[in-house]
Amino acid sequence: MSRTEQDRLSRAALGVFRLNGQFLSLSEELARPAGLTAAWWQVLGAVLAEPLPVSGIARVMGITRQAVQRIADLLVGKGLAEYVPNPAHRRAKLLRPTREGRTAMSRIGPGHAEFAARLSRELGPEEFAETVRVLERLARAMDAVHHPSTAGAPSPADASGPPGG
């Protein structure tokens, strides 16, 4: 590896770490009025389109199954999600949002849309779209290089959820 490649990797990592902090802060801000945390929003967002097992949510989000399990159990305890039978696996139940969970998620929409519009104005629509494409490509490349066996798995960017992930 050349010094230039090392420098690019370091700069990319530092940029992503900074963005992660910014997205987490924004996510907490947007989720708070809905009575959610950024982590709750992230897990509920992963199951809005279809129920998933905890392991599937973890895979899509790129975090540990144990972390998702803890959040899923909290969401179920608060009545924001529920476990339902999984026809593909007797023991690994599926998580899906309840009506209350969907209502909470819908409260985030206006603030999320407003911030997306502001960011699009700042970057310009074309540059915003290109930024998303580059970040998605970087995530796929990281999967291919770091975890070759999961390179075809959906990236966290493929899940509908908070801007942090």
SERO-4910 file (N, C-alpha, C, O; in steps of 0.05 Angstrom, whole numbers):
BEGIN
 pado doro    nc1    nc2    nc3   cac1   cac2   cac3    cc1    cc2    cc3    oc1    oc2    oc3
  Met    A     17    -24      0      0      0      0     18     25      0     37     26     15
  Ser    A     11     43    -17     27     68    -19     18     87      4     -3     84     16
  Arg    A     36    106      9     30    126     29      5    141     22    -11    149     39
  Thr    A      1    147     -4    -23    161    -13    -48    145     -7    -68    156      1
  Glu    A    -47    119    -12    -70    102     -6    -76    101     23   -100    103     31
  Gln    A    -55    100     40    -59    100     69    -72    126     77    -90    127     94
  Asp    A    -63    148     66    -73    175     73   -103    176     64   -119    187     79
  Arg    A   -110    166     41   -138    167     32   -155    150     50   -177    159     57
  Leu    A   -146    127     58   -161    110     77   -166    125    103   -188    125    114
  Ser    A   -145    137    114   -147    151    139   -166    175    137   -183    179    154
  Arg    A   -164    190    115   -181    213    111   -210    204    107   -229    216    118
  Ala    A   -215    182     93   -242    172     89   -253    163    116   -276    170    122
  Ala    A   -238    148    131   -247    139    157   -254    162    175   -275    162    188
  Leu    A   -236    182    177   -241    205    194   -266    220    185   -282    230    202
  Gly    A   -270    223    159   -293    236    148   -319    221    155   -339    233    163
  Val    A   -318    195    153   -341    178    159   -347    179    189   -370    180    197
  Phe    A   -326    178    206   -331    180    235   -344    207    242   -362    208    258
  Arg    A   -335    228    229   -347    255    234   -376    255    225   -394    264    240
  Leu    A   -381    244    201   -408    243    191   -426    226    209   -449    233    214
  Asn    A   -415    204    219   -431    186    237   -440    202    261   -463    201    269
  Gly    A   -422    217    273   -429    234    296   -450    254    289   -469    259    304
  Gln    A   -447    267    265   -467    287    256   -494    274    251   -514    285    259
  Phe    A   -494    251    238   -519    237    233   -533    227    258   -557    229    261
  Leu    A   -517    217    277   -528    209    302   -541    232    318   -563    229    329
  Ser    A   -528    254    318   -538    278    331   -564    287    318   -584    293    331
  Leu    A   -564    289    291   -588    296    276   -610    276    281   -633    284    285
  Ser    A   -604    251    281   -624    230    285   -637    233    313   -661    230    315
  Glu    A   -621    238    333   -633    242    360   -651    266    360   -673    265    372
  Glu    A   -643    288    347   -660    312    345   -686    306    331   -707    315    341
  Leu    A   -685    292    309   -709    286    293   -728    266    307   -752    268    305
  Ala    A   -716    247    321   -731    225    334   -744    234    360   -766    224    367
  Arg    A   -732    253    374   -741    261    401   -771    269    401   -785    260    419
  Pro    A   -780    287    383   -808    295    384   -828    271    380   -851    273    388
  Ala    A   -819    250    368   -836    226    363   -835    207    387   -847    186    386
  Gly    A   -819    214    407   -817    196    430   -798    173    426   -799    153    439
  Leu    A   -780    176    406   -761    155    399   -732    164    404   -727    188    407
  Thr    A   -714    146    403   -685    152    402   -676    145    374   -691    133    359
  Ala    A   -652    154    368   -641    147    341   -640    117    337   -646    107    316
  Ala    A   -632    102    358   -629     73    355   -657     60    351   -659     42    336
  Trp    A   -677     70    366   -704     59    362   -714     64    334   -726     47    321
  Trp    A   -709     89    324   -716     96    297   -703     78    277   -716     69    258
  Gln    A   -678     73    281   -662     56    263   -674     28    261   -677     18    239
  Val    A   -680     16    284   -691    -11    284   -720    -11    272   -726    -28    256
  Leu    A   -736      8    280   -763      9    269   -763     14    239   -778      3    224
  Gly    A   -744     31    231   -742     37    202   -734     12    186   -742     10    163
  Ala    A   -719     -5    198   -710    -29    184   -733    -49    179   -732    -65    161
  Val    A   -755    -47    195   -777    -65    192   -803    -52    182   -824    -64    183
  Leu    A   -801    -27    173   -825    -14    163   -837    -28    138   -861    -32    136
  Ala    A   -820    -35    119   -829    -47     94   -838    -76     98   -857    -85     86
  Glu    A   -823    -90    115   -830   -119    120   -818   -127    146   -796   -118    154
  Pro    A   -831   -145    160   -820   -156    185   -794   -171    179   -791   -184    159
  Leu    A   -776   -169    198   -750   -183    195   -742   -196    222   -751   -187    243
  Pro    A   -727   -218    221   -716   -228    246   -694   -210    256   -683   -194    240
  Val    A   -688   -211    281   -667   -194    293   -641   -197    278   -627   -177    273
  Ser    A   -634   -221    271   -608   -226    256   -609   -211    229   -588   -201    220
  Gly    A   -632   -211    216   -634   -197    190   -632   -167    193   -619   -153    177
  Ile    A   -643   -156    215   -641   -127    220   -612   -121    225   -601   -101    215
  Ala    A   -598   -137    241   -570   -132    247   -553   -132    222   -535   -116    218
  Arg    A   -559   -151    205   -543   -154    179   -547   -128    162   -528   -117    152
  Val    A   -572   -120    159   -578    -96    143   -566    -71    155   -556    -54    141
  Met    A   -566    -69    182   -556    -45    195   -526    -46    200   -514    -25    205
  Gly    A   -514    -69    198   -485    -70    202   -478    -69    232   -456    -59    238
  Ile    A   -495    -77    250   -489    -78    278   -494   -106    289   -504   -123    275
  Thr    A   -488   -110    315   -489   -137    326   -518   -145    331   -536   -128    336
  Arg    A   -523   -170    329   -549   -182    335   -558   -175    363   -581   -169    368
  Gln    A   -539   -176    382   -545   -171    410   -555   -142    414   -573   -137    429
  Ala    A   -543   -123    400   -551    -95    402   -580    -92    391   -596    -78    403
  Val    A   -585   -105    369   -612   -103    357   -632   -117    376   -654   -106    380
  Gln    A   -625   -139    387   -643   -154    405   -651   -137    429   -674   -136    436
  Arg    A   -631   -123    440   -637   -106    463   -657    -84    456   -676    -79    470
  Ile    A   -652    -71    433   -670    -49    424   -698    -60    416   -718    -49    423
  Ala    A   -698    -83    403   -724    -95    395   -740   -102    419   -764    -97    420
  Asp    A   -728   -113    440   -742   -120    464   -753    -94    478   -776    -95    488
  Leu    A   -738    -72    477   -748    -47    488   -772    -37    472   -791    -28    484
  Leu    A   -770    -38    446   -792    -29    429   -817    -46    434   -839    -35    435
  Val    A   -814    -72    437   -837    -89    443   -848    -81    470   -873    -80    474
  Gly    A   -831    -77    490   -840    -70    517   -855    -43    517   -872    -39    534
  Lys    A   -848    -25    499   -861      1    498   -886      1    479   -899     21    476
  Gly    A   -891    -22    467   -915    -24    450   -910    -13    422   -930     -8    407
  Leu    A   -885     -7    415   -879      4    388   -874    -17    367   -874    -11    343
  Ala    A   -869    -42    376   -864    -64    357   -874    -89    370   -880    -90    394
  Glu    A   -876   -110    354   -885   -136    365   -870   -158    350   -861   -155    327
  Tyr    A   -868   -181    364   -856   -204    351   -879   -221    340   -900   -224    352
  Val    A   -875   -231    315   -895   -248    302   -881   -273    293   -857   -273    289
  Pro    A   -897   -295    289   -884   -320    280   -870   -317    254   -878   -301    236
  Asn    A   -849   -332    251   -833   -332    227   -837   -358    213   -828   -379    223
  Pro    A   -850   -358    190   -855   -384    176   -830   -398    168   -830   -423    164
  Ala    A   -808   -384    165   -783   -396    157   -766   -407    180   -747   -423    175
  His    A   -773   -400    205   -757   -408    227   -774   -407    253   -783   -386    260
  Arg    A   -778   -430    265   -796   -431    289   -787   -413    312   -804   -400    325
  Arg    A   -761   -412    317   -752   -398    341   -745   -369    336   -748   -352    354
  Ala    A   -736   -362    312   -728   -334    306   -752   -319    296   -758   -318    272
  Lys    A   -766   -306    315   -790   -291    308   -783   -266    292   -761   -257    291
  Leu    A   -804   -256    278   -801   -232    262   -809   -208    279   -827   -209    295
  Leu    A   -796   -185    275   -803   -160    288   -818   -143    268   -809   -140    245
  Arg    A   -840   -131    277   -854   -112    260   -865    -90    277   -870    -94    301
  Pro    A   -868    -66    265   -878    -44    281   -908    -47    286   -922    -59    270
  Thr    A   -917    -37    309   -946    -36    315   -957    -11    303   -942      5    291
  Arg    A   -983     -7    306   -995     18    296   -982     42    311   -977     62    298
  Glu    A   -977     39    337   -964     60    352   -936     66    342   -927     89    341
  Gly    A   -922     45    334   -895     48    323   -895     62    297   -879     80    291
  Arg    A   -914     55    280   -917     68    253   -925     98    257   -915    115    243
  Thr    A   -942    103    276   -950    131    282   -926    147    291   -922    169    282
  Ala    A   -910    136    309   -886    150    318   -867    155    295   -856    177    292
  Met    A   -864    135    278   -846    139    255   -856    161    236   -841    176    225
  Ser    A   -883    162    233   -894    182    215   -889    211    225   -888    230    210
  Arg    A   -886    213    252   -881    240    263   -853    250    256   -848    274    258
  Ile    A   -836    232    249   -808    240    242   -807    252    213   -790    268    207
  Gly    A   -826    243    197   -826    250    168   -822    279    162   -805    286    146
  Pro    A   -838    297    173   -836    325    166   -808    337    171   -797    351    154
  Gly    A   -797    332    195   -770    342    201   -749    330    184   -730    343    175
  His    A   -752    304    178   -733    290    160   -734    302    132   -713    307    120
  Ala    A   -758    307    122   -761    318     95   -750    347     94   -737    354     74
  Glu    A   -755    362    115   -745    389    116   -714    390    116   -702    406    102
  Phe    A   -702    373    132   -673    372    133   -661    362    106   -641    373     97
  Ala    A   -674    342     94   -665    332     68   -666    354     47   -647    357     31
  Ala    A   -687    370     47   -689    393     28   -667    413     33   -655    424     14
  Arg    A   -661    419     58   -640    439     65   -613    428     56   -597    443     45
  Leu    A   -608    403     61   -582    391     52   -580    391     22   -559    396     11
  Ser    A   -602    384      8   -602    384    -21   -596    412    -32   -582    415    -51
  Arg    A   -608    433    -20   -603    460    -28   -573    467    -24   -561    481    -41
  Glu    A   -562    458     -1   -533    464      5   -514    451    -15   -496    464    -25
  Leu    A   -519    426    -21   -502    410    -39   -509    414    -69   -492    413    -86
  Gly    A   -534    419    -74   -545    418   -101   -555    389   -106   -542    370    -97
  Pro    A   -577    386   -120   -589    360   -123   -571    339   -136   -570    316   -128
  Glu    A   -556    347   -157   -538    329   -170   -515    320   -153   -509    296   -152
  Glu    A   -503    338   -138   -481    331   -120   -491    315    -97   -477    297    -87
  Phe    A   -515    320    -87   -527    304    -66   -531    275    -75   -523    257    -61
  Ala    A   -542    272    -99   -545    245   -110   -518    231   -114   -516    207   -108
  Glu    A   -499    245   -124   -472    233   -128   -459    226   -101   -446    205   -100
  Thr    A   -463    242    -81   -452    236    -54   -464    210    -44   -450    193    -33
  Val    A   -490    207    -47   -503    182    -39   -492    158    -54   -486    137    -43
  Arg    A   -489    161    -80   -478    139    -97   -450    131    -88   -443    108    -86
  Val    A   -433    151    -82   -405    146    -74   -405    132    -47   -390    113    -43
  Leu    A   -421    141    -28   -422    129     -2   -432    100     -4   -421     82     10
  Glu    A   -452     95    -20   -462     68    -24   -441     50    -37   -437     27    -29
  Arg    A   -426     61    -56   -405     46    -69   -382     40    -49   -371     18    -49
  Leu    A   -375     60    -32   -355     55    -12   -363     33      7   -347     16     15
  Ala    A   -388     33     16   -398     12     34   -396    -16     20   -388    -35     33
  Arg    A   -403    -17     -5   -401    -43    -20   -372    -52    -22   -365    -75    -19
  Ala    A   -354    -33    -28   -326    -39    -30   -314    -48     -4   -298    -67     -3
  Met    A   -322    -35     18   -313    -43     45   -322    -72     50   -307    -88     61
  Asp    A   -347    -78     44   -358   -105     47   -341   -125     31   -333   -146     42
  Ala    A   -335   -119      6   -320   -137    -11   -292   -142     -1   -282   -164     -3
  Val    A   -279   -121      9   -252   -123     18   -249   -134     47   -232   -150     53
  His    A   -267   -125     64   -265   -132     92   -280   -157     99   -270   -173    116
  His    A   -303   -162     87   -319   -185     92   -328   -197     66   -352   -195     58
  Pro    A   -310   -210     51   -317   -220     24   -341   -238     24   -355   -239      3
  Ser    A   -346   -253     45   -369   -272     45   -396   -257     47   -416   -270     41
  Thr    A   -396   -232     55   -421   -217     57   -423   -195     36   -440   -177     39
  Ala    A   -406   -196     16   -405   -174     -3   -432   -170    -18   -438   -147    -27
  Gly    A   -448   -190    -21   -474   -187    -35   -497   -180    -16   -519   -175    -26
  Ala    A   -491   -178     10   -513   -172     29   -520   -142     26   -504   -126     19
  Pro    A   -545   -136     33   -553   -107     31   -537    -90     51   -531    -99     73
  Ser    A   -531    -67     42   -516    -48     60   -536    -33     77   -560    -33     71
  Pro    A   -526    -21     99   -544     -5    116   -559     17    100   -581     25    107
  Ala    A   -546     26     79   -559     47     62   -584     36     48   -601     52     39
  Asp    A   -586      9     46   -609     -2     32   -634     -3     50   -656     -9     40
  Ala    A   -631      1     76   -653      0     94   -666     28     97   -652     48     96
  Ser    A   -692     29     99   -705     55    104   -703     60    133   -711     44    150
  Gly    A   -692     82    140   -688     88    168   -677    116    172   -679    133    154
  Pro    A   -666    121    194   -656    148    200   -632    155    183   -619    138    172
  Pro    A   -626    181    182   -603    190    167   -577    179    178   -557    180    164
  Gly    A   -577    168    201   -553    157    212   -550    128    206   -531    115    215
  Gly    A   -567    117    192   -562     91    186   -582     72    187   -578     49    182
***
